[in-house]
């Protein structure tokens, strides 16, 4: 991902590549046209120069002798465009060389035309050789040679000025394109950020709808997707909470049945057993002894059944939940741990708790403390355990309220590669069903720290589930 170029730079690179190709094509066309124009211009200039030299020689021949006309000719034929005139006597000695128009300017410019451009535009040299005849004798020669330097300089000046103008225009266009692409692609960046938010589970995130119709359609569909995902998650949370609530209600009903139905039956059995034991005293000694043995055995069995019943009641649902404040129930649980674990120190800190919460919330907090403290005592060999339970969130926003629970011990801690046990995994699943979360890690300086968050929803789902159950 990090090595991929952005769409903006890819578009900019494509535009620059197209402009470079266009510039190369324009240069090729300019050179071809310049060569053709130079050839035509040189041919035309040679023809004009040839006629001009002929007329000048005829005029001078009528005024003076041949030698004198050769000496005066440079004064009359200088300054012709695109040609160089070389005047020689009959023996081939150079009398004068007449520069063409623009040659002096080229010298003053210091040869500013690049060699590569001149080599590309330069045409094959072309010339004319005109003998000067006086009295039937050749007294000299006038050699007219085409000179393309000034024509090449003109083409270079025009092309360089046009190239500079196109460069400025391209820079301005690229700058404007960069800004426009930034504005057009900004919604895509916002959309990418929105997808990251969805990946993090924040389905309430929405992206602004841009003015561009196609991008506005994408943003609208994205917002609709976020709303659908949020609705689905909310429905799942309500369904999971409803399942947890129904399970808790069933456990509460089972616990009530065990307490209200099985408990009195066991009490009645014990009363009748004691009555039989008292009646056995009136029987014969041998029979009384045998009855006493049977009643003692039955009493032991009855004690085990009562103990099993109490253990099942504590496992299924603590009877105090829903009848006394949550802080009192938690304090009783901590006191039970201290009573059954002599030599271990447990400290409880409670902050901001209300008297009652929904049954699923209270039972979840109770089970989380029970499981974490049991693990610290049984597996962590902890000497000191600190339990802290506090309420967080704004009263004006019930959906943001939660109970935050932390259990920290000074035991041996967990191995880095150790996986949580089934008890903690079960608590994690219960927390997830209620929309909460948890994490476990090392404590400082040693031991284990478990943190759990239980969202507080004021009983709407529980009330609905109970209404359906009734």
C-alpha positions in Angstrom: 0.0 0.0 0.0 2.7 2.4 0.9 4.6 2.0 -2.4 1.5 2.7 -4.6 1.2 6.1 -6.2 -1.8 8.2 -5.6 -4.4 8.7 -8.4 -3.6 12.4 -8.4 0.1 11.8 -9.2 -0.8 9.1 -11.8 -3.1 11.6 -13.6 -0.4 14.3 -13.4 2.3 11.9 -14.7 0.0 10.9 -17.6 -0.7 14.5 -18.5 3.1 15.3 -18.4 3.8 12.3 -20.6 1.2 13.3 -23.1 2.6 16.9 -23.2 6.1 15.6 -23.7 5.0 13.4 -26.6 3.1 16.4 -28.0 6.2 18.6 -27.6 8.4 16.0 -29.4 5.8 15.7 -32.2 5.6 19.5 -32.5 9.4 19.7 -32.6 9.6 17.1 -35.4 7.0 18.9 -37.4 8.7 22.2 -36.8 12.1 20.8 -38.0 10.6 19.2 -41.1 8.7 22.4 -42.0 11.8 24.5 -41.3 13.9 22.4 -43.6 11.4 22.6 -46.4 11.0 26.4 -45.9 14.7 26.9 -45.8 15.2 25.0 -49.0 12.5 27.1 -50.7 13.9 30.3 -49.3 17.4 29.5 -50.3 16.4 28.6 -53.9 14.4 31.8 -54.2 17.1 33.9 -52.7 19.7 32.4 -55.1 17.4 33.1 -58.1 16.9 36.7 -56.9 20.6 37.2 -56.2 21.5 35.8 -59.6 19.3 38.2 -61.5 20.4 41.1 -59.3 24.1 40.4 -59.9 23.4 40.1 -63.7 21.6 43.5 -63.8 24.3 45.1 -61.6 27.1 43.8 -63.9 25.4 45.0 -67.0 24.9 48.5 -65.4 28.5 48.7 -64.3 29.8 47.4 -67.6 28.3 50.3 -69.3 29.9 52.8 -66.9 33.5 51.3 -66.7 35.8 48.6 -67.8 35.6 45.0 -66.6 38.2 45.3 -63.9 36.6 48.5 -62.6 33.2 46.8 -62.5 34.6 43.9 -60.4 36.0 46.4 -58.0 32.7 48.3 -57.7 30.5 45.2 -57.6 30.8 44.6 -53.8 29.3 48.0 -53.1 26.1 47.2 -55.0 25.5 43.5 -54.1 26.0 43.4 -50.3 23.1 42.8 -47.9 21.2 40.2 -49.9 19.3 37.8 -47.7 20.2 34.1 -47.4 23.2 34.3 -49.8 26.9 34.9 -49.7 28.6 36.5 -52.8 32.2 35.7 -53.5 33.9 37.9 -56.1 37.1 36.6 -57.8 39.3 37.9 -60.6 40.3 35.9 -63.7 43.2 34.3 -61.8 40.9 33.1 -59.0 42.1 35.7 -56.4 39.3 36.8 -54.0 38.5 40.4 -54.5 35.7 40.6 -51.9 33.1 38.6 -50.0 29.7 40.2 -49.6 27.9 39.0 -46.5 24.2 38.4 -46.6 21.7 40.3 -44.6 21.4 39.0 -41.1 25.0 37.6 -41.0 26.2 40.6 -39.0 23.3 40.2 -36.5 24.3 36.5 -36.1 27.8 37.5 -35.2 26.6 40.0 -32.7 24.3 37.4 -31.1 27.3 35.2 -30.6 25.9 32.2 -32.4 23.0 31.7 -30.0 21.4 28.9 -32.2 22.3 25.5 -30.7 24.5 23.3 -32.8 22.1 20.4 -32.5 19.2 22.5 -33.8 21.3 24.0 -36.7 22.4 20.5 -37.6 18.8 19.3 -37.8 17.5 22.2 -39.9 20.6 22.7 -42.1 20.1 21.9 -45.8 22.6 20.9 -48.5 24.6 23.9 -49.8 23.5 25.3 -53.1 25.3 27.8 -55.3 25.6 29.6 -58.6 28.8 30.4 -60.6 28.4 33.5 -62.9 31.4 34.5 -65.1 32.0 38.2 -65.7 32.7 38.8 -69.4 34.0 42.0 -70.7 35.0 42.5 -74.4 34.6 38.8 -75.0 37.0 37.8 -72.2 36.2 36.4 -68.8 37.6 38.9 -66.3 36.3 37.3 -63.2 33.7 35.2 -61.4 30.9 35.9 -59.1 30.0 32.9 -56.9 26.6 33.1 -55.1 26.2 30.5 -52.3 23.1 30.0 -50.3 23.4 30.8 -46.6 20.8 29.3 -44.3 22.1 30.6 -40.9 19.8 33.6 -40.7 16.8 31.5 -41.7 17.7 28.9 -39.1 18.1 31.6 -36.5 14.7 33.0 -37.3 13.1 29.5 -36.9 15.0 29.0 -33.7 13.9 32.3 -32.3 10.2 31.6 -33.1 10.4 28.0 -31.9 12.1 28.9 -28.6 9.6 31.7 -27.9 6.7 29.4 -28.6 8.3 26.6 -26.5 8.7 29.0 -23.6 5.1 30.1 -23.9 3.9 26.5 -24.0 6.1 25.7 -21.0 4.5 28.5 -19.0 1.0 27.4 -20.1 1.7 23.8 -19.2 3.0 24.8 -15.7 -0.1 26.8 -15.1 -2.4 24.0 -16.4 -0.6 21.4 -14.3 -0.9 23.6 -11.2 -4.6 24.1 -11.9 -5.0 20.3 -12.5 -3.2 19.5 -9.3 -5.6 21.7 -7.3 -8.7 20.5 -9.1 -7.7 16.8 -8.7 -7.1 17.5 -5.0 -10.7 18.8 -4.6 -12.2 16.0 -6.7 -10.3 13.3 -4.9 -10.9 14.7 -1.4 -14.2 12.8 -1.1 -12.4 9.5 -2.0 -9.9 10.2 0.9 -12.9 10.8 3.2 -14.4 7.6 1.9 -11.2 5.7 2.6 -11.2 7.1 6.2 -14.8 6.1 6.5 -14.0 2.5 5.5 -11.3 2.5 8.2 -13.9 3.6 10.7 -16.2 0.7 9.6 -13.3 -1.7 9.9 -12.9 -0.5 13.5 -16.6 -1.2 14.2 -17.6 2.5 14.4 -20.7 2.1 12.2 -22.1 5.5 13.2 -19.5 7.3 11.1 -20.8 9.2 8.1 -19.0 10.9 5.2 -20.0 14.3 3.7 -21.8 14.1 0.4 -19.8 16.0 -2.3 -21.2 18.1 -5.1 -19.9 15.8 -7.8 -22.8 13.6 -8.8 -20.9 10.3 -9.2 -19.0 10.8 -5.9 -22.2 11.9 -4.2 -23.8 8.6 -5.2 -20.8 6.7 -3.7 -21.0 8.7 -0.5 -24.7 8.2 -0.2 -24.4 4.5 -0.7 -21.6 4.4 1.9 -23.7 6.2 4.5 -26.6 3.8 3.8 -24.2 0.9 4.3 -23.0 2.3 7.6 -26.6 2.8 8.8 -27.5 -0.7 7.7 -24.4 -2.2 9.6 -25.2 -0.1 12.7 -28.8 -1.3 12.6 -27.7 -4.9 12.2 -25.2 -4.6 15.0 -27.8 -3.0 17.3 -30.3 -5.8 16.4 -27.6 -8.4 17.2 -26.8 -6.8 20.5 -30.5 -6.7 21.4 -30.9 -10.3 20.3 -27.9 -11.4 22.3 -29.0 -9.5 25.3 -32.4 -11.0 25.0 -30.9 -14.5 24.9 -28.8 -13.7 28.0 -31.9 -12.3 29.7 -34.0 -15.3 28.9 -31.3 -17.6 30.2 -30.9 -15.6 33.4 -34.7 -15.7 33.9 -34.7 -19.5 33.4 -31.9 -19.9 35.9 -33.7 -17.6 38.3 -36.8 -19.6 38.0 -34.9 -22.9 38.4 -33.1 -21.5 41.5 -36.5 -20.3 42.9 -38.0 -23.8 42.3 -35.0 -25.4 44.0 -35.2 -23.1 46.9 -39.0 -23.0 47.3 -39.9 -26.5 46.3 -36.9 -28.8 47.0 -35.9 -26.9 50.2 -39.2 -27.5 52.1 -39.3 -31.1 50.9 -35.8 -31.7 52.3 -36.8 -30.0 55.5 -39.8 -32.2 55.8 -37.7 -35.3 55.3 -35.4 -34.3 58.0 -38.2 -33.6 60.4 -39.8 -37.0 59.7 -36.4 -38.7 60.0 -35.9 -37.1 63.5 -39.4 -38.2 64.4 -38.6 -41.8 63.4 -35.4 -41.7 65.4 -37.4 -40.6 68.5 -40.0 -43.3 68.0 -37.3 -46.0 67.6 -36.5 -45.4 71.3 -39.7 -47.2 72.2 -38.9 -50.3 70.3 -36.9 -53.3 71.5 -33.2 -52.6 71.9 -32.1 -54.7 68.9 -34.7 -53.1 66.6 -34.0 -49.7 68.0 -30.3 -50.1 67.1 -31.1 -51.2 63.6 -33.5 -48.3 63.1 -30.9 -45.9 64.5 -28.3 -47.1 62.0 -30.7 -46.6 59.1 -31.8 -43.2 60.3 -28.1 -42.1 60.7 -27.4 -43.2 57.1 -30.4 -41.5 55.8 -29.4 -38.3 57.7 -26.0 -38.3 56.0 -27.6 -38.8 52.6 -30.0 -35.9 53.4 -27.0 -33.7 54.4 -25.3 -34.3 51.1 -28.5 -33.6 49.2 -29.0 -30.3 51.1 -25.3 -29.4 50.5 -25.7 -30.2 46.8 -28.9 -28.1 46.6 -27.1 -25.1 48.2 -24.2 -25.5 45.8 -26.5 -25.7 42.8 -28.3 -22.6 44.0 -25.0 -20.6 44.3 -23.9 -21.9 40.9 -27.2 -21.2 39.0 -27.9 -17.8 40.6 -27.0 -16.2 43.9 -30.3 -15.7 45.7 -29.3 -12.3 47.0 -29.1 -10.8 43.5 -32.2 -8.7 42.7 -33.1 -8.4 46.4 -30.2 -6.4 47.9 -27.9 -3.7 46.4 -25.2 -4.9 44.0 -22.5 -3.5 46.2 -23.7 -5.6 49.2 -23.8 -8.8 47.1 -20.3 -8.2 45.9 -19.1 -7.5 49.4 -20.6 -10.8 50.5 -18.8 -12.6 47.7 -15.5 -11.1 48.7 -16.2 -12.0 52.4 -16.9 -15.6 51.3 -13.5 -15.8 49.5 -11.7 -14.4 52.5 -13.4 -16.9 54.8 -12.5 -19.9 52.6 -9.0 -18.6 51.8 -7.2 -17.9 55.1 -4.0 -15.9 54.8 -5.1 -14.2 51.6 -6.0 -10.5 51.5 -8.8 -9.2 49.3 -9.7 -5.6 49.0 -12.9 -4.2 47.5 -13.4 -0.7 46.1 -16.8 0.4 44.9 -17.4 3.8 43.3 -20.6 5.4 42.1 -22.8 2.3 42.0 -26.5 2.6 41.9 -28.6 0.3 44.2 -30.0 -1.8 41.4 -29.2 -2.7 37.8 -30.6 -5.0 35.2 -30.4 -8.7 36.2 -28.1 -9.6 33.3 -25.7 -6.7 34.3 -25.7 -7.7 38.0 -25.2 -11.4 37.3 -22.4 -10.7 34.7 -20.5 -8.5 37.2 -20.9 -11.1 39.9 -19.7 -14.0 37.6 -16.8 -12.0 36.3 -15.5 -11.2 39.9 -16.1 -14.8 40.9 -14.2 -16.3 38.0 -11.3 -13.8 38.1 -10.8 -14.1 41.9 -11.0 -17.9 41.7 -8.3 -18.0 39.0 -6.1 -15.7 41.0 -6.4 -17.9 44.1 -6.3 -21.3 42.4 -3.9 -20.7 39.5 -2.0 -17.5 40.3 -1.2 -18.4 44.0 -1.9 -14.7 44.8 -1.5 -13.3 48.3 -3.3 -10.0 47.7 -6.2 -9.3 45.3 -7.6 -5.9 44.6 -11.1 -5.6 43.2 -12.4 -2.3 41.9 -15.9 -1.7 40.6 -16.9 1.7 39.4 -19.7 3.3 37.3 -18.8 5.6 34.4 -20.7 7.6 31.9 -23.1 10.5 31.7 -26.5 10.4 33.3 -27.9 12.3 30.4 -26.7 9.6 28.0 -27.7 6.2 29.3 -26.3 4.5 26.2 -22.8 5.6 27.3 -23.0 4.3 30.8 -21.1 1.3 31.9 -19.6 -0.6 34.9 -15.9 -0.9 34.8 -14.4 -3.8 36.7 -10.7 -4.5 37.4 -9.2 -7.4 39.3 -5.4 -7.2 40.0 -3.4 -9.7 41.9 0.3 -10.2 42.9 0.5 -13.9 41.9 2.8 -15.6 39.5 1.0 -14.2 36.5 0.3 -15.8 33.2 2.8 -17.2 30.7 3.2 -15.1 27.6 1.8 -17.9 25.4 -0.8 -19.1 27.8 -4.4 -19.0 26.5 -7.3 -17.9 28.8 -9.3 -20.7 30.4 -12.8 -21.7 29.6 -14.1 -19.7 32.5 -12.7 -16.4 31.2 -13.7 -17.3 27.6 -17.3 -17.9 28.8 -17.2 -14.5 30.6 -15.9 -12.9 27.4 -18.7 -14.4 25.4 -21.2 -13.1 27.9 -19.7 -9.7 27.9 -19.7 -9.6 24.1 -23.4 -10.5 24.1 -24.1 -7.5 26.3 -21.9 -5.2 24.2 -19.0 -5.2 26.6 -15.4 -6.2 26.3 -12.5 -7.4 28.4 -8.7 -7.8 28.4 -6.2 -9.6 30.5 -2.5 -8.7 30.9 0.4 -8.6 33.4 0.2 -6.4 36.5 3.0 -4.2 37.9 5.4 -5.3 39.3 4.0 -8.8 39.0 0.8 -10.7 38.8 -2.2 -10.5 36.5 -4.7 -7.7 35.8 -8.1 -8.3 34.3 -10.3 -5.4 33.1 -13.9 -5.8 32.1 -16.5 -3.3 30.9 -20.2 -4.0 31.2 -22.6 -1.5 29.4 -25.5 -0.4 31.4 -28.8 -0.4 29.6 -31.7 0.4 31.8 -33.7 -2.9 31.5 -35.6 -2.4 28.3 -34.6 -5.7 26.8 -35.1 -7.5 30.1 -38.6 -6.0 30.5 -39.5 -7.1 27.0 -38.3 -10.6 27.5 -40.1 -11.0 30.8 -43.3 -9.6 29.2 -43.0 -12.3 26.5 -42.3 -15.0 29.1 -45.4 -14.1 31.0 
